[in-house]
């Protein structure tokens, strides 16, 4: 089960934001995240805020979920009271958003449009499991205004899918990607996970070859993280499965870079490759550039004008708060300048364009110079006043960030 929520200041019942947040909302863009917490089954590695039907009590019916989210959207519209710009990006995540009927997802999107307005070039993404979509549902989503879909493939090998507790069969993600293209989606992403117990280099290469063969314009590839409290975490703790090896994970990453770049997909964030700039996930770029977004749904996080808050986690508690006319916010924090700087460096360094050296203090700039000597930052970019990771730097990105901030 998901872990506890972080501590913070009490969130006000009406969700009102301080004047400082209201005056600066949208300066770095404005997006919307919609969390759909339902899954048909729980994957062994997942620690997201998700629930299967058997885990939910009364008041958290999937059939009523769209109306509950629409109630939070109405609350957000009252709080922002016209201060936010039109929505640049909308992202439905989970969970498995496509377990909801396409009509419900369309109603939520329409509610966002009525509350805030959608930019003319809005990007609207939904995550989906390959087995949770059909040509008919994809066509309905595209007709409703969805422009992008992210399919959870994870691996092309059946035995790796079994270790990860994935329900789809090998080959189904590629078919779903083709169905999404046929339905008219502008952009299609396939998600991969590498480093699962029992996966070897040939297995990983098969997965990479499969996503290239699928002809998608975006690929995300993430190292497996063994989280405490998950089924996989317990299996590793008992010695039934091995912990992923850091050297193997590095080899898998290099393998991904070689294959994906060879197929014309270029990295623009440490774990993400796109066919061209238009294929990049603009919603995730909003996060990495510390933009503003309102997160709807149980456990969803939001950030507006330097104020971050997070909703109550359980769908039943979330629904009860909104039914009572109250904000579902559990707690919040106002980010001071130091915290915002740390997060800015952490997130922006992961991007292709990196960050300006000028935002670093003298110690940070000295650390950047040492990172150039160590082959972790690009020397030409450094000479031009930017900190940009090399391929070796991408493998050690967390360590580079620590050095720049100490």
C-alpha positions as CSV (number, residue, x, y, z in Angstrom):
1,X,0.0,0.0,0.0
2,X,1.1,3.6,-0.6
3,X,3.1,5.2,2.3
4,X,1.9,8.1,4.5
5,X,1.6,11.6,3.3
6,X,4.3,14.1,4.2
7,X,4.0,16.6,7.0
8,X,3.1,20.2,6.3
9,X,1.0,23.1,7.4
10,X,-2.8,22.5,7.7
11,X,-4.5,23.2,4.4
12,X,-7.5,25.6,4.7
13,X,-10.9,24.2,4.4
14,X,-11.8,26.5,1.5
15,X,-8.5,25.9,-0.3
16,X,-7.8,29.6,-0.5
17,X,-4.2,30.5,-1.6
18,X,-2.1,33.4,-0.2
19,X,-2.0,36.6,-2.2
20,X,1.6,36.0,-3.2
21,X,0.6,32.8,-5.0
22,X,-2.4,34.3,-6.6
23,X,-0.3,37.2,-8.0
24,X,2.3,34.9,-9.7
25,X,0.2,31.9,-10.9
26,X,1.1,30.8,-14.4
27,X,4.3,32.8,-14.9
28,X,6.0,29.5,-15.9
29,X,3.0,28.0,-17.5
30,X,-0.1,26.4,-16.0
31,X,-1.1,22.7,-16.3
32,X,-3.6,20.3,-14.8
33,X,-3.0,16.8,-13.5
34,X,-5.9,14.4,-12.9
35,X,-5.2,11.4,-10.7
36,X,-7.3,8.3,-11.4
37,X,-6.5,5.9,-8.6
38,X,-8.1,2.7,-9.9
39,X,-6.2,-0.4,-11.1
40,X,-7.4,-3.8,-12.1
41,X,-4.6,-5.3,-10.1
42,X,-1.6,-4.0,-8.2
43,X,1.8,-4.4,-9.9
44,X,4.4,-5.8,-7.5
45,X,6.9,-2.8,-7.9
46,X,4.3,0.0,-7.7
47,X,4.0,2.3,-4.7
48,X,1.7,4.9,-6.3
49,X,-1.5,5.9,-4.7
50,X,-3.7,3.2,-6.4
51,X,-6.4,0.9,-5.3
52,X,-8.1,-2.2,-6.8
53,X,-11.8,-2.6,-6.5
54,X,-11.5,-5.0,-3.6
55,X,-9.5,-2.4,-1.5
56,X,-12.1,0.3,-1.7
57,X,-15.0,0.9,0.7
58,X,-18.2,2.9,0.2
59,X,-18.1,6.4,-1.2
60,X,-15.3,5.6,-3.6
61,X,-17.3,4.1,-6.5
62,X,-15.6,4.3,-9.9
63,X,-18.9,5.2,-11.4
64,X,-19.1,8.4,-9.3
65,X,-15.5,9.4,-9.7
66,X,-15.9,11.8,-12.6
67,X,-18.5,13.8,-10.7
68,X,-16.2,13.9,-7.6
69,X,-13.3,15.3,-9.6
70,X,-15.6,17.8,-11.3
71,X,-16.5,19.0,-7.8
72,X,-12.8,19.7,-7.1
73,X,-12.4,21.4,-10.4
74,X,-15.3,23.7,-9.4
75,X,-13.5,24.4,-6.1
76,X,-10.3,25.3,-7.9
77,X,-12.1,27.6,-10.3
78,X,-13.5,29.5,-7.2
79,X,-10.1,29.7,-5.6
80,X,-8.3,30.9,-8.6
81,X,-11.2,33.2,-9.7
82,X,-9.8,33.9,-13.1
83,X,-6.2,34.5,-12.0
84,X,-4.8,31.5,-13.9
85,X,-4.0,31.6,-17.6
86,X,-5.5,29.1,-20.0
87,X,-4.3,25.5,-19.4
88,X,-1.3,24.5,-21.5
89,X,-1.2,20.8,-20.6
90,X,-3.5,18.3,-19.1
91,X,-2.2,14.9,-17.9
92,X,-4.5,12.0,-16.7
93,X,-2.3,9.6,-14.6
94,X,-2.8,6.9,-12.1
95,X,-3.6,4.2,-11.6
96,X,-5.1,3.4,-14.9
97,X,-7.2,6.3,-16.2
98,X,-8.6,4.3,-19.0
99,X,-10.4,2.0,-16.6
100,X,-12.9,4.9,-16.5
101,X,-15.3,5.1,-19.4
102,X,-14.1,7.3,-22.2
103,X,-17.2,9.5,-21.7
104,X,-16.1,10.1,-18.0
105,X,-12.6,11.2,-19.1
106,X,-14.2,13.4,-21.7
107,X,-16.5,15.0,-19.1
108,X,-13.6,15.8,-16.8
109,X,-11.6,17.3,-19.7
110,X,-14.7,19.4,-20.6
111,X,-15.0,20.5,-17.0
112,X,-11.4,21.7,-17.1
113,X,-12.1,23.6,-20.3
114,X,-15.2,25.3,-18.8
115,X,-13.4,26.2,-15.6
116,X,-10.1,27.6,-17.0
117,X,-10.1,27.4,-20.7
118,X,-7.7,25.3,-22.8
119,X,-5.0,26.8,-24.9
120,X,-5.4,26.5,-28.6
121,X,-2.4,24.1,-28.7
122,X,-3.2,22.3,-25.5
123,X,-1.5,18.9,-24.9
124,X,-3.8,16.4,-23.4
125,X,-2.3,13.1,-22.3
126,X,-3.7,10.0,-20.7
127,X,-1.7,7.1,-19.3
128,X,-3.1,3.7,-20.2
129,X,-2.3,0.0,-19.8
130,X,-2.3,-1.7,-23.2
131,X,-5.1,-4.1,-22.2
132,X,-7.3,-1.2,-21.0
133,X,-7.9,0.4,-24.4
134,X,-9.6,-0.6,-27.6
135,X,-9.8,1.0,-31.1
136,X,-13.3,2.3,-30.1
137,X,-12.2,3.8,-26.7
138,X,-9.2,5.4,-28.3
139,X,-11.3,6.9,-31.1
140,X,-13.6,8.3,-28.4
141,X,-10.7,9.8,-26.5
142,X,-9.3,11.4,-29.6
143,X,-12.7,12.9,-30.5
144,X,-12.9,14.3,-27.0
145,X,-9.7,16.2,-27.4
146,X,-6.9,13.9,-26.1
147,X,-3.8,14.4,-28.2
148,X,-1.2,12.1,-26.5
149,X,-1.2,8.7,-24.9
150,X,1.4,7.0,-22.8
151,X,1.2,3.2,-22.7
152,X,2.8,1.1,-20.0
153,X,4.8,-1.5,-21.8
154,X,7.7,-2.1,-19.3
155,X,9.1,-5.1,-21.2
156,X,8.7,-7.2,-24.4
157,X,9.7,-10.4,-22.5
158,X,6.9,-12.5,-20.9
159,X,9.1,-13.6,-18.0
160,X,10.0,-10.0,-17.1
161,X,6.4,-8.9,-17.3
162,X,5.6,-11.8,-14.9
163,X,8.2,-10.6,-12.4
164,X,6.7,-7.1,-12.6
165,X,3.1,-8.5,-12.2
166,X,2.0,-6.9,-15.5
167,X,-1.2,-8.3,-16.9
168,X,-0.8,-7.6,-20.6
169,X,0.7,-10.1,-23.0
170,X,4.0,-9.5,-24.9
171,X,3.2,-7.7,-28.2
172,X,0.0,-6.0,-27.0
173,X,1.7,-2.6,-26.3
174,X,2.9,-2.4,-29.9
175,X,-0.6,-3.2,-31.2
176,X,-2.1,-0.6,-28.8
177,X,0.3,2.0,-30.1
178,X,-0.7,1.3,-33.7
179,X,-4.4,1.5,-32.6
180,X,-3.7,4.9,-31.0
181,X,-2.0,6.2,-34.2
182,X,-5.0,4.9,-36.3
183,X,-7.4,6.7,-33.9
184,X,-5.5,10.0,-34.7
185,X,-3.4,10.6,-31.6
186,X,-0.7,13.1,-32.4
187,X,1.9,11.5,-30.1
188,X,2.3,8.0,-28.6
189,X,4.7,7.1,-25.8
190,X,5.8,3.7,-24.7
191,X,7.1,3.3,-21.1
192,X,9.9,0.8,-20.3
193,X,11.4,-0.4,-17.0
194,X,14.9,-1.9,-17.0
195,X,16.8,-3.8,-14.4
196,X,14.1,-6.2,-13.3
197,X,15.2,-9.5,-11.7
198,X,15.8,-12.1,-14.3
199,X,16.2,-9.6,-17.2
200,X,19.4,-9.9,-19.2
201,X,21.0,-7.7,-21.8
202,X,19.3,-9.6,-24.6
203,X,15.9,-9.2,-22.9
204,X,16.4,-5.5,-22.6
205,X,17.6,-5.2,-26.3
206,X,14.4,-7.0,-27.3
207,X,12.3,-4.4,-25.5
208,X,14.3,-1.6,-27.1
209,X,13.9,-3.1,-30.5
210,X,10.2,-3.5,-29.9
211,X,9.6,0.1,-29.1
212,X,11.7,1.2,-32.1
213,X,9.7,-1.2,-34.3
214,X,6.4,0.2,-33.0
215,X,7.2,3.5,-34.6
216,X,6.3,5.6,-31.6
217,X,7.6,9.2,-31.3
218,X,8.5,9.1,-27.6
219,X,10.0,6.5,-25.3
220,X,10.5,6.7,-21.5
221,X,12.9,4.3,-19.9
222,X,13.3,4.1,-16.1
223,X,15.5,2.0,-13.9
224,X,13.6,-0.3,-11.6
225,X,13.4,1.1,-8.1
226,X,12.6,-1.4,-5.3
227,X,10.3,0.5,-2.9
228,X,9.6,-0.5,0.7
229,X,6.1,-1.8,1.3
230,X,5.6,-3.2,-2.2
231,X,5.3,-6.9,-3.0
232,X,8.6,-6.7,-4.9
233,X,10.3,-5.0,-2.0
234,X,9.2,-7.8,0.3
235,X,10.5,-10.4,-2.2
236,X,13.9,-8.7,-2.3
237,X,14.0,-8.3,1.5
238,X,13.3,-12.1,1.9
239,X,16.1,-12.9,-0.6
240,X,13.7,-14.4,-3.1
241,X,14.7,-11.9,-5.8
242,X,18.0,-9.9,-6.1
243,X,18.3,-6.1,-5.7
244,X,19.0,-4.4,-9.1
245,X,22.8,-3.9,-9.6
246,X,23.9,-0.3,-10.2
247,X,26.5,-1.3,-12.7
248,X,23.9,-3.4,-14.6
249,X,21.5,-0.4,-14.6
250,X,24.2,1.8,-16.0
251,X,24.8,-0.7,-18.8
252,X,21.1,-0.9,-19.5
253,X,20.9,2.9,-19.8
254,X,23.9,3.0,-22.2
255,X,22.2,0.3,-24.2
256,X,19.0,2.4,-24.4
257,X,20.9,5.5,-25.5
258,X,22.7,3.6,-28.3
259,X,19.5,2.0,-29.6
260,X,17.1,4.9,-29.3
261,X,19.5,7.5,-30.6
262,X,20.4,5.2,-33.5
263,X,16.7,5.1,-34.3
264,X,16.5,8.9,-34.4
265,X,15.0,9.4,-30.9
266,X,17.0,12.1,-29.0
267,X,17.2,12.5,-25.2
268,X,15.7,15.7,-23.8
269,X,15.5,14.5,-20.2
270,X,17.6,11.9,-18.5
271,X,14.9,9.2,-18.8
272,X,13.0,10.4,-21.9
273,X,13.7,10.4,-25.6
274,X,11.6,12.0,-28.4
275,X,11.7,11.9,-32.2
276,X,11.6,15.7,-32.4
277,X,10.9,18.7,-30.1
278,X,7.2,18.5,-30.9
279,X,7.0,15.0,-29.5
280,X,8.4,15.9,-26.1
281,X,6.0,15.6,-23.2
282,X,5.2,19.3,-22.4
283,X,3.4,18.5,-19.2
284,X,6.4,16.8,-17.7
285,X,8.6,19.7,-19.0
286,X,6.3,21.9,-16.9
287,X,7.2,20.0,-13.8
288,X,10.9,20.0,-14.6
289,X,10.9,23.7,-15.1
290,X,9.0,24.4,-11.9
291,X,5.8,25.6,-13.5
292,X,2.4,25.7,-11.9
293,X,-0.2,23.0,-11.9
294,X,-3.3,22.0,-10.0
295,X,-3.5,18.3,-9.2
296,X,-7.0,16.8,-8.9
297,X,-7.8,13.5,-7.3
298,X,-6.9,11.6,-4.1
299,X,-3.2,12.0,-3.2
300,X,-2.6,14.5,-6.0
301,X,0.0,17.1,-5.5
302,X,-0.3,20.7,-6.7
303,X,2.1,23.7,-7.1
304,X,0.8,27.2,-7.6
305,X,2.9,30.4,-7.1
306,X,5.4,28.8,-4.7
307,X,2.7,27.0,-2.7
308,X,2.7,23.2,-2.8
309,X,-0.1,21.1,-1.3
310,X,-1.3,17.5,-1.5
311,X,-4.7,15.9,-1.2
312,X,-5.9,13.3,1.2
313,X,-4.9,9.9,-0.2
314,X,-7.9,7.6,0.1
315,X,-10.6,7.9,-2.5
316,X,-13.3,7.6,0.2
317,X,-11.9,10.4,2.3
318,X,-11.4,12.5,-0.9
319,X,-15.0,12.1,-1.9
320,X,-16.3,12.8,1.6
321,X,-14.4,16.1,1.8
322,X,-15.8,17.3,-1.4
323,X,-19.3,16.1,-0.6
324,X,-19.0,18.3,2.5
325,X,-18.1,21.3,0.4
326,X,-14.5,21.3,1.7
327,X,-11.1,21.2,0.0
328,X,-9.6,17.7,-0.2
329,X,-6.2,19.3,0.6
330,X,-4.4,17.4,3.4
331,X,-1.5,19.8,4.0
332,X,0.6,22.4,2.2
333,X,3.9,24.3,2.4
334,X,5.1,27.6,1.1
335,X,8.5,27.2,-0.6
336,X,11.2,29.6,0.5
337,X,13.8,30.9,-2.0
338,X,16.4,28.3,-0.9
339,X,14.0,25.4,-1.4
340,X,12.9,26.7,-4.8
341,X,16.6,27.1,-5.8
342,X,17.5,23.5,-4.8
343,X,14.5,22.1,-6.7
344,X,15.2,24.2,-9.7
345,X,18.8,22.9,-9.9
346,X,17.7,19.3,-9.3
347,X,15.0,19.3,-12.0
348,X,16.5,21.6,-14.7
349,X,19.9,19.8,-14.7
350,X,18.1,16.7,-15.9
351,X,17.0,18.5,-19.1
352,X,18.9,18.7,-22.4
353,X,19.3,22.5,-22.1
354,X,20.6,22.1,-18.5
355,X,20.7,25.3,-16.5
356,X,22.6,28.7,-16.5
357,X,25.8,28.7,-14.4
358,X,24.8,32.1,-13.2
359,X,22.1,30.7,-10.9
360,X,24.8,28.8,-9.0
361,X,26.7,30.3,-6.1
362,X,30.5,30.5,-6.2
363,X,30.9,27.0,-4.7
364,X,28.4,25.6,-7.2
365,X,30.2,27.2,-10.1
366,X,33.5,25.7,-8.9
367,X,31.9,22.3,-8.6
368,X,30.6,22.7,-12.2
369,X,34.2,23.4,-13.4
370,X,35.3,20.2,-11.6
371,X,32.5,18.3,-13.2
372,X,33.7,19.4,-16.7
373,X,37.1,18.1,-15.9
374,X,35.6,14.8,-14.7
375,X,33.7,14.5,-18.0
376,X,30.3,14.9,-16.3
377,X,29.3,18.3,-17.8
378,X,29.7,19.4,-21.4
379,X,32.8,21.7,-21.8
380,X,31.5,23.6,-24.8
381,X,28.2,24.3,-23.0
382,X,30.2,25.3,-19.9
383,X,32.2,27.8,-21.9
384,X,28.8,29.2,-23.1
385,X,27.6,29.7,-19.5
386,X,25.5,26.6,-19.0
387,X,25.7,23.3,-17.1
388,X,24.6,20.5,-19.4
389,X,25.1,16.8,-18.6
390,X,27.3,14.6,-20.8
391,X,26.3,10.9,-21.3
392,X,28.5,9.9,-18.4
393,X,26.9,12.8,-16.4
394,X,23.5,11.5,-17.1
395,X,24.5,8.2,-15.4
396,X,25.6,10.2,-12.3
397,X,23.1,13.0,-12.4
398,X,22.1,12.8,-8.8
399,X,25.8,13.0,-7.7
400,X,26.3,16.0,-10.0
401,X,23.3,17.8,-8.5
402,X,24.7,17.2,-5.0
403,X,28.0,18.6,-5.9
404,X,26.5,21.7,-7.5
405,X,24.4,22.4,-4.3
406,X,27.1,21.8,-1.6
